[in-house]
Amino acid sequence: MTSSPARARPALLPVLAVGFTLLAWASAFVAIRGVGEELSPGALALGRLLVGTLVLGLLLLPRGWVRPTGRQWGLLAVCGVGWFGIYNVALNAAEQTLDAGTTAMLVNIGPILIAVLAGLLLGEGFPRRLLGGIAIAFAGVVIIGLATRSATADLTGVLLCLVAASTYAIGVVAQKPVLRGLPPLQVTFTACAIGAVVCLPWAGALVSDLGDAPAGSVAGMVYLGVVPTAQAFSTWAYSLARMDAGRLGVTTYVVPPLVIGLGWLLLDEVPPALAVVGGVVCLAGVGFARSRARVRRPVPVPQEAGAAV
């Protein structure tokens, strides 16, 4: 019996949603690189988060508010300060010296750090493949560091990417328990708003930069707030509610190749060849850490004639 179009359509929607999410997140790396000359790292982070908070707030308004507990507020603060606040400033600063593709590859070691923190704080343990993947990913980071050191960039950008990856991992681990009791949209809105508050010290810089920035850079900042921040996190939550989390997480490894392609098409920049090799090694380490060992099934031994069953 063939499935009807009405049944096939709901199964396709999460796939389309995660495809949009990955493309939007990849475009964010390119957009940051494109507007970074006119908007300083802190100002860009604040502007993006203010726009994202406004859009998320409008989406949340008709849905109502679930009152968080004290523990949930604490975890939301960790997520907002780390993942939305520090992460965005560090990422913007990193792309002052690194191209978009290299930045995306370095930040994408975040899943390894998430696995480590989950093993320490959430009791998920340390499988052998996790430890092996950490070693492989660390080797990739070293390769990228050597490549960027010999190119036009310096190691400062690499270190900023590691800060971004670390705060991203801390934010995800803090967010995970909160999602068990609060709606994903509310969690994202609250964390984004907290991140915006963290970036308020750059309010003066934002006003000054917007006064001198061309319209294209202002539009790029608004795009970062509306699409990669508000819309992409919403479509991610939609997909996560309908797909296995492990399978969905693996799809984020598509982001660095997308960033490299978009950076080449839109910014005419390609990372150093050795950095690409290092990025592949990083992703291989992450993939190895998330893979599962094959379970060998015992081969049945034929019984002799007349044997008891």
PyMOL commands that set and color helices and strands:
alter all, ss='L'
color gray80, all
select helices_A, chain A and resi 5-35+41-63+70-94+100-107+110-121+128-150+155-178+184-198+200-212+215-240+245-267+273-290
alter helices_A, ss='H'
color red, helices_A
deselect
rebuild
show_as cartoon
